[in-house]
Amino acid sequence: MSDEKNILVMVAHPDDETLWCGGLLLKNSQWQKTIFSFTRESDKDRNPKFYRACEYFGANGVMSDIDDGAEQKPVSYYEYQMAAEKKLEKKDYDLIITHNPSGEYTRHLRHEEVSLSVLLMVGKGILNTKEMWFFNFSDTFKKEFPRARQDSDLIIELDDEIYNRKKKIICEIYGFSESSWEAQTTPKKEGFRIMKEFFRRIK
């Protein structure tokens, strides 16, 4: 993972990039990074925090405003596609990282929708990538905080320095308390499913 890459991280919410792949981003400062949050662009609290987190990662931040109300009404693929086409200047990447089709915990519809929408955008050639990785975590149906799945193709165990920097983003930049779900969840191991061969087949 030491080689230079042009990567795109596509997430449902500001802080997902930190929770599920923040260590990976911090360990690879040489990568050219774009982080896209599909929601909360108009959120006066989360918007500036997201851009501060992106600055900390050395990443270009991009936001859209897909509905993220408490009702979690289903959002169509086309809304995600339009948001990506409107906001992203580039369409070609070495690596795209996004949510798992089943999400990272039980259960958030937006995570699942983002995963499938990104998958469709790559399949249709709206976005191009050499590789696609899914976050790979489970909370065992709410029995524990989300943890990297043992069936991951790649598990990255963070050293204390990287983990403390990751936790700093959650607690100091995003402002979550140490007792919050987000802070207690923040994984020290990050798991990924690697879909490189899949994309070679569908193109």
LODO-373769 format. One record per residue: residue number from 1; x, y, z of N, C-alpha, C in turn. Coordinates in steps of 0.2 Angstrom, whole numbers, plus 2048, in hexadecimal, padded with zeros to 3 digits. Layout:
BEGIN
NUM  X  Y  Z  X  Y  Z  X  Y  Z
...
! end
This chain:
BEGIN
1  804  7FA  800  800  800  800  804  806  800
2  80B  806  7FF  80F  80C  7FF  80F  80F  7F9
3  80D  80C  7F3  80D  810  7ED  808  815  7EC
4  809  81A  7E8  805  820  7E7  7FE  81D  7E4
5  7F9  820  7E6  7F2  81E  7E3  7EE  825  7E3
6  7EA  825  7DE  7E5  82A  7DE  7DE  827  7E1
7  7DC  828  7E7  7D6  825  7E9  7D0  829  7EB
8  7CB  826  7EB  7C4  829  7EC  7C1  825  7F2
9  7BF  828  7F7  7BB  825  7FD  7B4  828  7FC
10  7AF  824  7FC  7A8  826  7FB  7A4  823  801
11  7A2  828  805  79E  826  80B  798  829  80C
12  793  827  810  78D  829  811  78D  830  815
13  791  830  81A  791  835  81F  798  838  821
14  799  83E  823  79F  840  826  7A0  83C  82C
15  7A6  83A  82D  7A9  836  832  7AA  82E  830
16  7A6  82C  82B  7A7  825  828  7AE  824  826
17  7B0  829  822  7B7  828  820  7BC  827  825
18  7BB  82A  82B  7C0  829  830  7BF  823  834
19  7B9  821  836  7B7  81B  839  7BA  815  835
20  7B8  814  82F  7B9  80E  82B  7C0  80E  827
21  7C3  813  826  7C9  813  822  7CE  818  824
22  7CD  81C  82A  7D1  821  82C  7D8  81F  82D
23  7DA  819  830  7E1  817  830  7E4  816  82A
24  7E0  813  825  7E3  812  81E  7E5  818  81B
25  7E1  81E  81C  7E2  824  819  7E8  827  81C
26  7E9  827  823  7EE  82A  826  7F5  826  825
27  7F5  820  824  7FB  81C  823  7FE  81D  81C
28  7F9  820  817  7FB  821  810  7FB  828  80E
29  7FF  82C  811  7FF  833  810  801  835  809
30  804  830  805  807  832  7FE  801  831  7F9
31  7FB  82E  7FB  7F6  82D  7F7  7F2  834  7F5
32  7F0  835  7EF  7EB  83A  7EE  7E4  838  7EF
33  7E1  83C  7F4  7DB  839  7F7  7D5  83E  7F6
34  7D0  83C  7F4  7C9  83F  7F4  7C4  83C  7F8
35  7C1  83F  7FD  7BC  83C  801  7B5  840  7FF
36  7B1  83B  7FE  7AA  83E  7FC  7A5  83C  801
37  7A1  840  804  79C  83F  808  795  840  805
38  791  83B  804  78B  83D  800  786  841  804
39  787  842  80B  782  845  80F  785  84B  813
40  781  84F  815  782  854  81A  786  85B  818
41  786  85C  811  789  862  80F  786  868  812
42  77F  868  813  77C  86E  816  77C  86E  81E
43  77F  869  821  77F  868  828  785  86D  82B
44  783  872  82E  788  878  830  78C  875  835
45  78B  870  839  78F  86D  83E  794  868  83A
46  791  863  837  796  85E  834  79A  860  82E
47  797  864  82A  79B  867  824  7A2  869  825
48  7A3  86E  82A  7AA  870  82B  7AE  86B  82E
49  7AB  867  832  7AF  861  836  7B1  85C  830
50  7AD  85B  82B  7AF  856  826  7B5  859  822
51  7B5  860  821  7BB  863  81D  7C1  863  821
52  7C0  864  828  7C6  864  82C  7C9  85D  82C
53  7C5  858  82D  7C7  851  82C  7CB  850  826
54  7C8  852  820  7CB  851  81A  7D2  854  81A
55  7D3  85A  81C  7D9  85E  81C  7DE  85A  821
56  7DC  857  826  7E0  853  82A  7E3  84D  826
57  7DF  84A  822  7E1  844  81E  7E5  846  818
58  7E5  84D  817  7E8  84F  811  7E4  84D  80B
59  7DE  84E  80B  7D9  84B  806  7D5  851  804
60  7D3  850  7FD  7CE  855  7FB  7C7  853  7FD
61  7C3  857  800  7BC  855  803  7B7  858  7FE
62  7B2  853  7FD  7AC  855  7F9  7A6  853  7FC
63  7A1  857  7FC  79B  855  800  795  856  7FB
64  78F  852  7FC  789  853  7F9  784  853  7FF
65  77D  853  7FD  778  854  802  772  850  801
66  774  849  800  76F  844  800  76B  844  806
67  764  843  806  760  843  80C  763  83E  811
68  764  840  817  766  83C  81D  762  83D  823
69  75B  83E  822  757  83F  827  756  839  82C
70  753  83A  831  752  834  836  74E  82F  833
71  749  830  82F  745  82B  82C  749  826  827
72  74E  828  825  752  824  820  74E  821  81A
73  74A  826  817  747  824  811  74B  821  80C
74  74A  81C  808  74E  81A  803  750  81F  7FE
75  756  81F  7FC  759  824  7F6  75B  820  7F0
76  759  822  7EA  75A  81F  7E4  761  81F  7E2
77  763  81A  7DF  76A  81A  7DC  76B  820  7D8
78  766  823  7D4  767  828  7D0  769  82F  7D3
79  767  82F  7DA  768  835  7DE  770  835  7DF
80  772  82F  7E1  779  82E  7E3  77D  830  7DC
81  77B  82D  7D7  77F  82E  7D1  77F  836  7CF
82  77A  839  7CF  77A  840  7CE  77E  844  7D2
83  77E  842  7D9  782  846  7DE  78A  845  7DC
84  78C  83F  7DA  793  83D  7D8  795  841  7D2
85  790  841  7CD  792  844  7C7  792  84B  7C7
86  78E  84E  7CC  78E  856  7CD  794  858  7D0
87  797  854  7D5  79C  856  7DA  7A3  854  7D8
88  7A4  84F  7D5  7AA  84C  7D4  7AD  84E  7CD
89  7B3  851  7CE  7B6  854  7C8  7B9  84E  7C4
90  7BC  849  7C7  7C0  844  7C4  7BB  83D  7C4
91  7BC  839  7BF  7B9  832  7BF  7BD  82C  7BF
92  7C4  82D  7BF  7C9  828  7BE  7CD  828  7C5
93  7CD  822  7C8  7D1  821  7CE  7D5  81A  7CE
94  7DA  81A  7D2  7DD  813  7D3  7D9  80F  7D8
95  7D6  812  7DD  7D2  80E  7E2  7CC  812  7E4
96  7C7  80F  7E5  7C1  812  7E8  7BF  80E  7EE
97  7BE  811  7F4  7BC  80D  7FA  7B5  810  7FC
98  7B1  80B  7FE  7AA  80D  800  7A7  808  805
99  7A1  809  807  79E  805  80C  79D  7FE  809
100  79C  7F9  80E  79A  7F2  80C  793  7F2  80A
101  791  7EE  805  78A  7ED  803  785  7EC  809
102  788  7E9  80E  784  7E7  814  785  7EC  81A
103  789  7F2  818  78A  7F6  81D  790  7F4  822
104  791  7F8  827  796  7F7  82C  793  7F5  833
105  78D  7F6  834  78A  7F4  83A  782  7F4  839
106  77E  7F1  83E  777  7F0  83D  773  7F6  83F
107  771  7FA  83B  771  7FA  834  770  801  832
108  773  803  82C  772  80A  82A  771  80A  822
109  76B  80C  820  769  80B  819  76D  80F  814
110  770  815  817  774  819  812  77A  816  811
111  77D  812  815  784  80F  814  782  80A  80E
112  77D  806  80F  77C  801  80A  77A  804  803
113  776  809  803  775  80D  7FD  77B  80F  7F9
114  77F  812  7FD  786  815  7FA  78A  810  7F7
115  78B  80A  7FB  78F  805  7F8  78C  802  7F1
116  786  801  7F1  783  7FE  7EB  783  804  7E5
117  782  80A  7E7  782  80F  7E2  789  810  7DF
118  78E  810  7E3  795  811  7E1  797  80B  7DD
119  794  805  7DF  795  7FF  7DB  792  7FF  7D4
120  78C  802  7D3  789  803  7CD  78D  808  7C9
121  78F  80E  7CC  792  813  7C8  799  810  7C5
122  79C  80C  7C9  7A2  809  7C6  7A0  804  7C0
123  79B  800  7C1  799  7FC  7BC  797  7FF  7B6
124  794  805  7B6  792  809  7B1  797  80D  7AD
125  79D  80D  7B1  7A2  812  7AE  7A1  819  7B0
126  79D  81B  7B4  79C  822  7B6  7A2  823  7BB
127  7A5  81F  7BF  7AB  81F  7C2  7AF  819  7C0
128  7B6  81A  7BF  7BB  815  7BD  7C0  814  7C2
129  7C1  80E  7C4  7C6  80C  7C9  7CA  806  7C7
130  7D0  805  7C9  7D4  7FF  7C8  7D2  7FA  7CE
131  7D0  7FD  7D4  7CE  7F8  7D9  7C8  7FC  7DD
132  7C4  7F7  7E0  7BF  7FA  7E5  7C0  7F6  7EB
133  7C0  7F9  7F1  7C0  7F6  7F7  7B9  7F8  7FB
134  7B7  7F3  7FF  7B1  7F5  803  7B3  7F4  80A
135  7B1  7F9  80F  7B2  7F8  816  7AF  7F1  818
136  7B2  7EE  81D  7B0  7E7  81E  7B0  7E6  826
137  7AA  7E8  829  7A9  7E8  830  7A3  7E5  832
138  7A2  7E3  838  79C  7E0  83B  79B  7E2  842
139  795  7E3  844  793  7E4  84B  790  7DD  84E
140  790  7D8  84A  78D  7D2  84C  785  7D3  84E
141  782  7D6  84A  77B  7D8  84C  77A  7DC  852
142  77E  7E1  853  77E  7E6  859  780  7E3  85F
143  784  7DD  85F  786  7DA  865  78D  7DD  867
144  790  7E1  863  797  7E4  864  797  7EA  860
145  79D  7EE  861  79E  7F4  85D  7A1  7F1  856
146  7A0  7F4  851  7A3  7F2  84A  7AA  7F0  84B
147  7AC  7EA  848  7B3  7E8  848  7B4  7E5  841
148  7BB  7E6  83F  7BD  7E3  839  7BB  7DB  839
149  7B8  7D9  833  7B6  7D2  832  7BC  7CE  831
150  7BC  7C8  833  7C2  7C3  832  7C2  7C1  82B
151  7BD  7C2  827  7BD  7BF  821  7BF  7C5  81C
152  7C2  7CA  81F  7C4  7D0  81A  7CA  7CE  816
153  7CB  7D1  810  7D0  7CF  80C  7D7  7D3  80E
154  7D5  7D8  812  7DB  7DC  815  7D9  7DF  81B
155  7DD  7DE  820  7DC  7E1  827  7E2  7E5  829
156  7E1  7EB  82A  7E6  7EF  82C  7E6  7F1  834
157  7EB  7EF  838  7EB  7F0  83F  7EF  7F6  840
158  7EC  7FB  843  7EF  802  844  7F4  802  84A
159  7F9  805  849  7FE  806  84F  7FB  80C  853
160  7FE  80C  859  7FB  811  85E  7FB  818  85B
161  800  81A  858  801  821  855  7FB  823  850
162  7FA  81E  84B  7F5  81F  846  7EE  81F  849
163  7ED  81A  84E  7E7  819  851  7E5  81F  855
164  7EA  822  859  7E8  828  85D  7E7  82E  858
165  7EA  82E  852  7E8  834  84E  7E1  833  84B
166  7DF  82D  849  7D9  82B  847  7D3  82D  84C
167  7D5  82B  852  7D0  82D  858  7D0  834  859
168  7D5  838  858  7D5  83F  858  7D0  842  853
169  7D0  840  84D  7CB  842  849  7C4  841  84B
170  7C2  83B  84E  7BC  83A  850  7BA  83F  856
171  7BF  83F  85B  7BD  843  861  7BE  84A  861
172  7C4  84C  85D  7C5  853  85E  7C3  857  857
173  7C3  854  852  7C0  857  84C  7B9  857  84B
174  7B6  850  84B  7AF  84F  84B  7AC  851  852
175  7AF  851  857  7AD  853  85E  7A9  84E  861
176  7AA  847  860  7A6  842  864  7A9  841  86A
177  7A6  840  870  7A9  83F  876  7AC  838  876
178  7B0  837  87B  7B3  830  87C  7AE  82B  87D
179  7A8  82C  880  7A3  827  882  79E  826  87C
180  79F  82A  877  79A  829  871  79B  823  86D
181  796  821  86A  796  81B  866  79C  81B  861
182  79D  821  85E  7A2  822  859  7A9  821  85B
183  7AA  824  861  7B1  823  864  7B2  81C  867
184  7AD  819  869  7AE  812  86C  7AE  80D  866
185  7AB  80F  860  7AB  80B  85A  7B2  80B  857
186  7B5  811  857  7BB  812  852  7C0  80C  852
187  7C0  809  84D  7C4  802  84D  7CB  803  84C
188  7CF  7FF  850  7D6  7FF  84F  7D8  7FA  84A
189  7D4  7F6  847  7D5  7F2  842  7D0  7F4  83C
190  7D3  7F5  836  7CE  7F7  831  7CE  7F1  82C
191  7C8  7EF  82A  7C7  7E9  825  7C4  7EB  81F
192  7C7  7E8  819  7C5  7EA  812  7C3  7E3  80E
193  7BE  7E4  80A  7BD  7DF  805  7C0  7E2  7FE
194  7C4  7DE  7FB  7C7  7E1  7F5  7C4  7DE  7EF
195  7C2  7E2  7EA  7BD  7E0  7E5  7C1  7E1  7DE
196  7C7  7E1  7DE  7CB  7E2  7D8  7C9  7DD  7D2
197  7C9  7D6  7D4  7C7  7D1  7CE  7C0  7D2  7CC
198  7BC  7D4  7D0  7B5  7D5  7CE  7B4  7DB  7C9
199  7B8  7E0  7CA  7B7  7E5  7C5  7BB  7E3  7BE
200  7C0  7DF  7BF  7C3  7DD  7B9  7BE  7D9  7B5
201  7B9  7D5  7B8  7B4  7D1  7B4  7AF  7D5  7B1
202  7AD  7DA  7B5  7A7  7DE  7B2  7A8  7E3  7AD
203  7AF  7E5  7AC  7B1  7EA  7A7  7B2  7E6  7A0
! end
